[in-house]
Amino acid sequence: MSLYAQFHDIDCVIRVFNTSEKPHTIAWNLIIKSHLDLGLFDSALLLYKTMRHLGVAHDSFTFPIVNQAVLSLQSDVIYGEMVHCVSTKIGFGFEVYFCNTMIEVYVKCGCVVYARKLFDEMSQRDLVSWTSMISGYVCEGSVGSAFYLFREMMVKSEPNSVTLIIMLQACCAGESLIHGMQLHGYAIKSGLESDGSLQNSVLKMYTRTGSVEEVEIYFSKIDRKDDVSWNILISFYSMKGDIEKLVNRFSEMQGIAALSIETLTLLISAFAKSRDLFQGEQIHCVAIKSGFCDDVLLTSLLDFYAKSGKIEISDQLFRKISYRNNITFGAMMSGFVQNGYVKDAINLFHQMQAANVEPGAEILRSILDAYTQLGALQLEKHESTKLEAIKHYTKDLKVSDLNGNEEVYFPTEREVKMMGDQNHLDPRPVDGALSLVLIRLAYDEPSCSCIAHFCDRMDTVFYWVRLLQNRLNVNPSVEEKWVSGMGAIHESLNRKCLPLCSDHINDLYTGKITLQDIDCTLFVDVD
């Protein structure tokens, strides 16, 4: 079984397991672990349930394996508590190995208090116990507690490279250069600095808390620079916005370390921030030649071209992405908004909803920007038609009566129909709701049909028109007197009364219709 498990041949593992009439504890542990290694977490827990049902004895490795399944499922802490309870009843609840895995479960479930309680109850602790508990505090963001426990650990146990890496993460979170330099000094004295992962952690600490000079000096001292080392440095220059040094370091890296897809993604993200189209296209060519291509890189390229104004290329890359998550949709949506394609952004948002992708904060911000821009465009269109609207009210509709006196004439619904769109001189008058107040009358009026065009509803309410332009010194004939964002309405409508149904009064207030959608010949005077 162990041989087949090493090659991940689960079928052969199961066949060998089934040949035994009463498999022993080691066999049960092995078959559960084999399912875990292949990502079959539910099956692993079902096997453990069967093991418990059959009354198979447990050993020191059984519960740690079950805890691994609980961690992999990212389930609620209650499952971890159940395992903890059962293990305590059976007699394994205070074994160091099990307690270490139990601390990890509590930490990953966000219950650091539970983890610390178990840690304090442990009669024996090893280095893993201390490191796991310190890691829990760092993950929670309790940097002070992590340092306090680390100092307590130094009295009883010597830290290893893993412990120092976690403490360096705490220094990054707390932006503490002094503590980071002290840890660096301890690593040198204890001989742990030769560890490559620790060297990269020290470098990352300097990039987060130190100066450019300190970062470059330490980077030059790293004897075995791998792609992680170079990526940390590239990310640092990107954060500083120093594109020249970033390009030079990348050129230097190509002759030393192997190129990785992570490096290309970092470079593309940096050039997207600086909107350096030439350098970004160069990296895109490198990615194509090297054969590197995954959804993360494609999303970065999509974002880069969108920020560089090449939205068509972004759209092409978006269609190539096989698995589109909220990050992918967000990048494309933001690109549409940035380049003025607000309707495409809104349509993409609807596609995302249809695909059951949960929108994040960035997507909601983009869609809000899209609707804001769309409203601004409509307002701009409104502004461009003001002159035509004023002509409409002061010239096109101004006629002379039999005595030669000029008066305003409003076409009836029948005349509007006969005009047609081509002959209608007013393309879309300025929204009247921005320039007037409609006061609902307090007394009952006889039933009257709604005067909105093409509406025959009788359940209407009378509203009294009061023009705001009088108080704001707006004259429909003098453009200099206009108020930005507000239209001008002919004075003859002031103190008129109009019957409207509930739908059309709402449409008038929200700007879906204007006064041109209303038969103004049916307005009545109010004393």
Salt bridges, closest charged atoms under 4 A:
ASP37 OD1 - LYS33 NZ 2.93
GLU104 OE2 - LYS108 NZ 3.48
ASP120 OD1 - ARG116 NE 2.94
GLU121 OE2 - LYS117 NZ 2.66
GLU193 OE2 - HIS184 NE2 2.90
GLU216 OE2 - LYS245 NZ 3.11
ASP223 OD2 - ARG224 NH1 3.85
GLU252 OE1 - ARG249 NH1 3.34
ASP303 OD2 - LYS307 NZ 3.24
ASP315 OD2 - ARG319 NH2 3.04
GLU362 OE2 - ARG365 NH1 2.67
GLU383 OE1 - LYS386 NZ 3.10
GLU406 OE1 - LYS398 NZ 3.95
GLU413 OE2 - LYS417 NZ 3.67
ASP459 OD2 - ARG457 NH2 2.71
ASP503 OD2 - ARG457 NH1 2.72
ASP517 OD2 - ARG428 NH2 3.37
ASP525 OD1 - LYS496 NZ 2.73
